[in-house]
């Protein structure tokens, strides 16, 4: 799990890991593609829930598709790292 943190004018917004977040060897503080995919999946899930509550069917479907794509990327990257 990740959250966005304001680092000031030189590094405006970056992803910071919470416990259990995926780590990789990219630039420190950048989060990298794995962490970005986890963040996107979590955020989009919350947005889909909100859209569902307000009966915004097309948005629900688009957000669910986005969530599935992000989760699939995380799953595939995890498998590749285990090999």
NUNUVEX-596632 format. One record per atom (N, C-alpha, C, CB): residue in three letters; y, z, x. Coordinates in steps of 0.02 Angstrom, whole numbers, padded with zeros to 5 digits, always signed. Each point is the difference from the previous one (the first is absolute). Glycine has a CB too. Example, Ala and Ser with C-alpha at 12.3 -4.5 7.8 and 13.67 -1.06 7.14 Angstrom:
2
ALA-00284+00390+00660/ALA+00059+00000-00045/ALA+00060+00000+00045/ALA-00059+00062-00095/SER+00112-00098+00077/SER+00059+00003+00042/SER+00055+00037-00039/SER-00032-00108+00059/
***
This chain:
83
UNK-00058+00000+00042/UNK+00058+00000-00042/UNK+00061+00000+00045/UNK-00061+00061-00093/UNK+00114-00096+00072/UNK+00059-00008+00040/UNK+00062+00015-00042/UNK-00058-00085+00072/UNK+00112+00094-00039/UNK+00064+00004-00035/UNK+00054-00031+00043/UNK-00037+00104-00061/UNK+00091-00125+00029/UNK+00055-00032+00035/UNK+00049+00054+00021/UNK-00015-00109-00065/UNK+00040+00103+00125/UNK+00046+00050+00027/UNK+00061-00035+00029/UNK-00095+00079+00024/UNK+00155-00055-00040/UNK+00062-00027+00028/UNK+00008+00029+00070/UNK+00054-00012-00115/UNK-00051-00032+00165/UNK+00005+00022+00069/UNK+00071-00006+00028/UNK-00118-00034+00016/UNK+00166+00011-00055/UNK+00067-00009+00025/UNK+00016-00074+00010/UNK-00007+00111+00055/UNK+00066-00127-00032/UNK+00022-00070+00005/UNK-00040-00042+00049/UNK+00112+00040-00030/UNK-00136-00011+00084/UNK-00037-00041+00049/UNK-00070-00019-00023/UNK+00065+00057+00089/UNK-00097-00016-00131/UNK-00066-00014-00029/UNK+00004+00019-00074/UNK-00061+00020+00111/UNK+00088-00064-00154/UNK+00015+00021-00068/UNK-00060+00028-00040/UNK+00089-00085+00003/UNK-00140+00045-00016/UNK-00057+00024-00041/UNK-00065-00016+00034/UNK+00067-00016-00106/UNK-00108+00066+00114/UNK-00066-00010+00031/UNK-00052+00037-00041/UNK+00052-00014+00114/UNK-00114-00006-00106/UNK-00056+00034-00033/UNK-00024+00056+00046/UNK-00033-00105-00063/UNK+00023+00163+00036/UNK-00028+00056+00037/UNK-00066+00020-00032/UNK+00115+00040+00033/UNK-00168-00030+00006/UNK-00065+00017-00028/UNK-00002+00071-00028/UNK-00052-00079+00080/UNK+00016+00086-00134/UNK-00019+00066-00025/UNK-00072+00010+00021/UNK+00082-00002-00099/UNK-00109+00060+00087/UNK-00069+00012+00021/UNK-00047-00051-00033/UNK+00025+00123+00015/UNK-00072-00148+00023/UNK-00048-00048-00025/UNK+00022-00072+00004/UNK-00039+00089-00074/UNK+00100-00104+00097/UNK+00024-00069+00005/UNK-00034-00035+00057/UNK+00111+00034-00048/UNK-00118-00100+00041/UNK-00030-00040+00053/UNK+00048-00004+00059/UNK-00067-00066-00085/UNK+00040+00065+00144/UNK+00041-00005+00061/UNK-00020-00064+00036/UNK+00011+00127+00010/UNK+00035-00156+00029/UNK-00017-00056+00043/UNK+00043+00003+00062/UNK-00033-00071-00099/UNK+00027+00020+00142/UNK+00034+00002+00065/UNK+00066-00037+00001/UNK-00111+00009+00051/UNK+00141-00024-00109/UNK+00063-00036-00001/UNK+00057+00045+00023/UNK-00043-00072-00093/UNK+00103+00046+00093/UNK+00059+00036+00022/UNK+00004+00069-00033/UNK+00059-00109+00017/UNK-00048+00162+00023/UNK+00006+00067-00029/UNK+00055+00003-00052/UNK-00042+00048+00107/UNK+00027-00018-00165/UNK+00048+00007-00053/UNK+00002-00060-00047/UNK+00066+00071+00075/UNK-00095-00128-00053/UNK+00000-00060-00041/UNK-00049+00005-00057/UNK+00034-00067+00099/UNK-00089+00100-00087/UNK-00051+00006-00051/UNK-00052-00055+00003/UNK+00083+00056-00071/UNK-00064-00116+00088/UNK-00046-00055+00006/UNK-00026-00025-00066/UNK-00031+00045+00109/UNK-00007-00099-00108/UNK-00024-00032-00061/UNK-00049+00043-00040/UNK+00016-00108+00057/UNK-00057+00147-00024/UNK-00048+00042-00037/UNK+00037+00052-00041/UNK-00086-00017+00089/UNK+00133+00051-00058/UNK+00037+00052-00035/UNK+00044-00030-00055/UNK-00001+00070+00105/UNK+00029-00129-00092/UNK+00040-00034-00050/UNK-00042-00017-00061/UNK+00074-00047+00089/UNK-00135+00023-00079/UNK-00045-00017-00055/UNK-00017+00062-00041/UNK-00047-00095+00067/UNK+00034+00151-00034/UNK-00014+00063-00036/UNK+00061+00021-00041/UNK-00081+00036+00092/UNK+00139-00039-00062/UNK+00062+00019-00034/UNK+00012-00045-00061/UNK+00048+00040+00109/UNK-00058-00105-00101/UNK+00010-00047-00055/UNK-00049+00014-00056/UNK+00042-00087+00081/UNK-00106+00098-00065/UNK-00050+00014-00051/UNK+00018+00063-00040/UNK-00087-00054+00072/UNK+00108+00106-00038/UNK+00018+00063-00034/UNK+00062-00009-00043/UNK-00051+00064+00094/UNK+00100-00097-00068/UNK+00063-00009-00036/UNK-00010-00044-00062/UNK+00064+00014+00107/UNK-00100-00069-00098/UNK-00012-00046-00055/UNK-00042+00033-00055/UNK+00008-00096+00080/UNK-00054+00140-00061/UNK-00040+00036-00050/UNK+00045+00042-00045/UNK-00098+00003+00079/UNK+00147+00030-00049/UNK+00047+00041-00039/UNK+00043-00045-00045/UNK+00002+00087+00091/UNK+00019-00144-00065/UNK+00040-00047-00040/UNK-00041-00029-00058/UNK+00068-00027+00101/UNK-00131+00012-00089/UNK-00044-00026-00053/UNK-00009+00052-00055/UNK-00060-00073+00084/UNK+00053+00135-00065/UNK-00006+00054-00049/UNK+00063+00004-00044/UNK-00075+00064+00079/UNK+00133-00070-00048/UNK+00063+00001-00037/UNK+00004-00060-00046/UNK+00055+00060+00095/UNK-00072-00119-00070/UNK+00002-00061-00041/UNK-00049+00005-00059/UNK+00032-00067+00101/UNK-00091+00095-00088/UNK-00050+00010-00053/UNK+00027+00046-00055/UNK-00093-00018+00084/UNK+00124+00072-00063/UNK+00028+00049-00047/UNK+00051-00033-00046/UNK-00019+00091+00083/UNK+00056-00140-00057/UNK+00052-00033-00040/UNK-00023-00067-00029/UNK+00085+00057+00072/UNK-00151-00069-00068/UNK-00031-00059-00029/UNK+00031-00066+00025/UNK-00026+00069-00101/UNK+00034-00072+00166/UNK+00026-00060+00033/UNK-00059-00039+00030/UNK+00111+00057+00026/UNK-00148-00090-00070/UNK-00065-00030+00017/UNK+00000-00046+00060/UNK-00024+00009-00118/UNK+00071-00056+00122/UNK+00000-00047+00056/UNK+00014+00037+00065/UNK+00040-00092-00077/UNK+00006+00138+00076/UNK+00014+00039+00061/UNK-00061+00042+00020/UNK+00122+00004-00031/UNK-00156+00025-00017/UNK-00060+00039+00015/UNK-00050-00044+00037/UNK+00018+00072-00102/UNK-00030-00132+00076/UNK-00050-00044+00031/UNK+00021-00020+00071/UNK-00031-00042-00114/UNK+00094+00024+00123/UNK+00024-00019+00066/UNK-00004+00057+00050/UNK+00076-00082-00054/UNK-00058+00142+00031/UNK-00003+00058+00044/UNK-00072+00018+00017/UNK+00107+00042-00049/UNK-00152-00048+00000/UNK-00071+00014+00013/UNK-00028-00050+00051/UNK-00013+00047-00116/UNK+00033-00111+00110/UNK-00023-00050+00048/UNK+00026+00016+00070/UNK-00003-00086-00092/UNK+00065+00107+00096/UNK+00029+00019+00064/UNK-00037+00059+00030/UNK+00112-00043-00037/UNK-00127+00092-00004/UNK-00038+00058+00023/UNK-00068-00020+00026/UNK+00061+00072-00083/UNK-00096-00115+00046/UNK-00066-00023+00022/UNK+00004-00036+00067/UNK-00035-00010-00120/UNK+00085-00032+00130/UNK+00008-00036+00063/UNK+00012+00049+00058/UNK+00046-00099-00063/UNK-00003+00147+00052/UNK+00015+00049+00053/UNK-00061+00042+00016/UNK+00119+00004-00037/UNK-00155+00018-00014/UNK-00061+00041+00011/UNK-00054-00041+00036/UNK+00027+00068-00102/UNK-00032-00133+00084/UNK-00050-00043+00033/UNK+00017-00008+00074/UNK-00019-00060-00109/UNK+00083+00052+00125/UNK+00020-00005+00071/UNK-00019+00063+00038/UNK+00095-00076-00033/UNK-00082+00134+00003/UNK-00017+00064+00033/UNK-00075+00004+00009/UNK+00101+00056-00051/UNK-00139-00075+00000/UNK-00073+00003+00004/UNK-00027-00046+00055/UNK-00005+00028-00123/UNK+00031-00089+00126/UNK-00024-00048+00049/UNK+00019+00021+00071/UNK+00008-00089-00087/UNK+00053+00115+00096/UNK+00021+00023+00066/UNK-00043+00059+00023/UNK+00118-00039-00024/UNK-00135+00083-00022/UNK-00043+00057+00016/UNK-00069-00022+00022/UNK+00063+00068-00081/UNK-00091-00118+00048/UNK-00067-00026+00018/UNK+00003-00032+00069/UNK-00027-00020-00122/UNK+00080-00018+00136/UNK+00007-00035+00064/UNK+00004+00051+00057/UNK+00057-00097-00058/UNK-00022+00153+00047/UNK+00007+00050+00053/UNK-00065+00036+00013/UNK+00120+00014-00032/UNK-00163-00009-00019/UNK-00064+00034+00010/UNK-00050-00043+00039/UNK+00020+00062-00107/UNK-00012-00128+00105/UNK-00047-00045+00034/UNK+00010+00000+00075/UNK-00002-00071-00100/
***
